Amino acid sequence: MILKHLKTQTATLHQKTEEDNLAKFILDHSIDVATYTRLLQQNYLAYARIDRILEANSTSLDENLKMYADAVKSKALAEDLTDLGAEIPQVESTTEQFSSAYLLGLIYVVEGSMMGGLLIKKNLESCEHLKDKTSHHFFGKSAPEVMQRWKNFTGAVEAKPYSEQEHQDAVDGAHAAFMIFKDSYSYS
């Protein structure tokens, strides 16, 4: 129930955030290496910022969600940037404290983003300017792997009841995550 609430309450911001995403150039197959590098850097900034928040709040995170605060996405982006010989943006640590439900909202956006990553992965093969980049760590996950992780995440979330306040805190966390992404898209 909380996931459905999150989806409806974040739909508009989600759509607005995607308008600034350089991934649109993968979808139309026009992306070049410089733009792809910038896309990876922008995504690294967003995922790493969220990772820092989750890391600073690890003791507040519900036990069943701790496995999703694994920084695996920012690590994969760092690998891709290293392969390209590109700069990995610096991200500051944080000490800000948030509720577990707020953190759930952050994780919801991060985990959900990987579903869109499957569409991007499919289109990468058709990007002429990226033919020399044969391995993609971030966009390289298989559909079954991504789908299984999403299924496990939704099962872990829906196994617990949430109060009305926790629903709102989760929406606030998801909104914050989308704003982190939106802000990172200005990195050049």
C-alpha positions as CSV (number, residue, x, y, z in Angstrom):
1,M,0.0,0.0,0.0
2,I,2.8,2.5,0.8
3,L,4.5,1.9,-2.5
4,K,1.3,2.7,-4.4
5,H,1.0,5.9,-2.3
6,L,4.6,6.8,-3.1
7,K,4.1,6.3,-6.8
8,T,1.0,8.5,-7.0
9,Q,2.5,11.2,-4.7
10,T,5.7,11.5,-6.6
11,A,4.5,11.0,-10.2
12,T,4.6,14.7,-11.2
13,L,8.1,15.4,-9.6
14,H,9.4,12.2,-11.2
15,Q,8.3,13.3,-14.6
16,K,9.7,16.8,-14.2
17,T,13.0,15.3,-13.0
18,E,13.3,13.1,-16.1
19,E,12.9,16.1,-18.4
20,D,16.5,17.2,-17.5
21,N,18.0,13.8,-17.7
22,L,20.7,13.3,-20.4
23,A,19.6,9.7,-20.8
24,K,17.1,11.0,-23.4
25,F,20.1,11.1,-25.8
26,I,20.6,7.4,-25.3
27,L,16.9,6.8,-26.0
28,D,17.2,8.7,-29.3
29,H,20.7,7.1,-30.0
30,S,22.4,10.5,-30.4
31,I,24.6,10.5,-27.3
32,D,28.3,11.0,-27.7
33,V,31.1,10.0,-25.3
34,A,31.4,13.4,-23.6
35,T,27.6,13.6,-22.9
36,Y,27.6,10.0,-21.7
37,T,30.5,10.8,-19.4
38,R,28.5,13.8,-18.0
39,L,25.4,11.6,-17.6
40,L,27.4,9.1,-15.6
41,Q,28.9,11.9,-13.4
42,Q,25.5,13.4,-12.8
43,N,24.1,10.0,-11.8
44,Y,27.2,9.4,-9.6
45,L,26.5,12.6,-7.8
46,A,22.9,11.7,-7.1
47,Y,23.4,8.1,-6.0
48,A,26.5,9.0,-3.9
49,R,24.7,11.8,-2.1
50,I,21.8,9.4,-1.3
51,D,24.3,6.8,-0.2
52,R,25.9,9.3,2.2
53,I,22.5,10.0,3.7
54,L,21.8,6.3,4.1
55,E,25.2,5.7,5.5
56,A,24.8,8.4,8.1
57,N,21.4,7.0,9.1
58,S,22.2,3.3,9.0
59,T,21.1,2.7,12.6
60,S,17.7,4.3,11.8
61,L,17.1,2.1,8.8
62,D,14.6,-0.7,9.2
63,E,16.4,-4.1,9.3
64,N,14.6,-5.4,6.2
65,L,15.8,-2.4,4.1
66,K,19.5,-2.4,5.1
67,M,20.5,-4.6,2.2
68,Y,19.2,-1.9,-0.2
69,A,21.5,0.7,1.3
70,D,24.5,-1.0,-0.3
71,A,26.0,1.8,-2.5
72,V,26.2,-0.7,-5.3
73,K,24.9,1.8,-7.9
74,S,27.4,4.6,-7.1
75,K,30.2,2.0,-7.1
76,A,29.2,0.8,-10.6
77,L,29.1,4.4,-11.8
78,A,32.6,5.0,-10.4
79,E,33.8,1.9,-12.3
80,D,32.3,3.3,-15.5
81,L,33.9,6.7,-15.0
82,T,37.2,5.1,-14.2
83,D,37.0,3.0,-17.4
84,L,36.4,6.3,-19.3
85,G,39.3,8.0,-17.6
86,A,36.9,10.6,-16.3
87,E,36.8,12.5,-13.0
88,I,34.7,11.0,-10.3
89,P,32.8,14.0,-8.6
90,Q,33.5,14.5,-4.9
91,V,30.6,14.1,-2.5
92,E,30.5,15.4,1.0
93,S,29.5,13.2,4.0
94,T,26.5,14.2,6.0
95,T,25.4,13.9,9.6
96,E,21.7,14.8,9.0
97,Q,19.4,12.4,10.7
98,F,16.1,11.2,9.2
99,S,13.3,8.7,10.1
100,S,13.3,5.2,8.7
101,A,10.2,6.0,6.6
102,Y,12.0,9.0,5.1
103,L,14.9,6.7,4.2
104,L,12.5,4.3,2.7
105,G,11.4,7.1,0.3
106,L,15.0,7.6,-0.7
107,I,15.6,3.9,-1.4
108,Y,12.3,3.7,-3.3
109,V,13.5,6.2,-5.8
110,V,17.0,4.6,-6.1
111,E,15.6,1.1,-6.5
112,G,12.9,2.3,-8.9
113,S,15.4,4.1,-11.1
114,M,16.9,0.8,-12.1
115,M,13.7,-0.2,-13.9
116,G,14.3,2.8,-16.2
117,G,17.9,1.7,-16.5
118,L,16.7,-1.5,-18.3
119,L,15.3,0.7,-21.1
120,I,18.5,2.6,-21.3
121,K,20.6,-0.6,-21.4
122,K,18.5,-1.8,-24.3
123,N,19.2,1.4,-26.2
124,L,22.9,1.7,-25.5
125,E,23.6,-0.9,-28.1
126,S,22.2,1.4,-30.8
127,C,24.3,4.4,-29.8
128,E,26.9,4.7,-32.6
129,H,29.2,7.0,-30.6
130,L,29.4,4.5,-27.7
131,K,30.3,1.4,-29.8
132,D,33.9,1.4,-28.3
133,K,32.5,1.2,-24.7
134,T,31.9,-2.5,-24.5
135,S,31.2,-2.9,-20.8
136,H,28.7,-0.9,-18.8
137,H,28.7,-1.5,-15.0
138,F,25.9,0.8,-14.1
139,F,23.6,0.1,-17.1
140,G,24.9,-3.4,-17.4
141,K,22.5,-5.3,-15.1
142,S,20.4,-8.0,-16.6
143,A,16.6,-7.6,-16.6
144,P,16.0,-10.7,-14.4
145,E,18.5,-9.4,-11.8
146,V,16.9,-5.9,-11.7
147,M,13.4,-7.3,-11.6
148,Q,14.2,-9.8,-8.8
149,R,15.8,-7.0,-6.7
150,W,12.7,-4.8,-7.2
151,K,10.5,-7.8,-6.3
152,N,12.5,-8.4,-3.1
153,F,12.5,-4.7,-2.2
154,T,8.7,-4.4,-2.7
155,G,8.2,-7.6,-0.6
156,A,10.3,-6.3,2.2
157,V,8.5,-2.9,2.2
158,E,5.0,-4.3,2.0
159,A,5.7,-6.8,4.8
160,K,5.5,-4.0,7.4
161,P,2.5,-1.8,8.2
162,Y,3.1,2.0,8.1
163,S,1.3,4.8,9.9
164,E,-0.1,7.8,8.2
165,Q,2.9,9.9,9.4
166,E,5.3,7.2,8.0
167,H,3.5,7.5,4.6
168,Q,4.1,11.2,4.6
169,D,7.7,10.8,5.7
170,A,8.3,8.3,2.9
171,V,6.8,10.8,0.4
172,D,9.1,13.5,1.8
173,G,12.1,11.2,1.4
174,A,11.2,10.3,-2.2
175,H,10.7,14.0,-3.0
176,A,14.1,14.7,-1.5
177,A,15.7,12.0,-3.7
178,F,14.1,13.3,-6.8
179,M,15.4,16.8,-5.9
180,I,18.9,15.4,-5.4
181,F,18.7,13.9,-8.9
182,K,17.3,17.1,-10.4
183,D,20.1,19.1,-8.7
184,S,22.8,16.7,-10.0
185,Y,21.6,17.2,-13.6
186,S,23.1,20.7,-13.5
187,Y,26.6,19.2,-13.0
188,S,28.7,19.8,-16.1
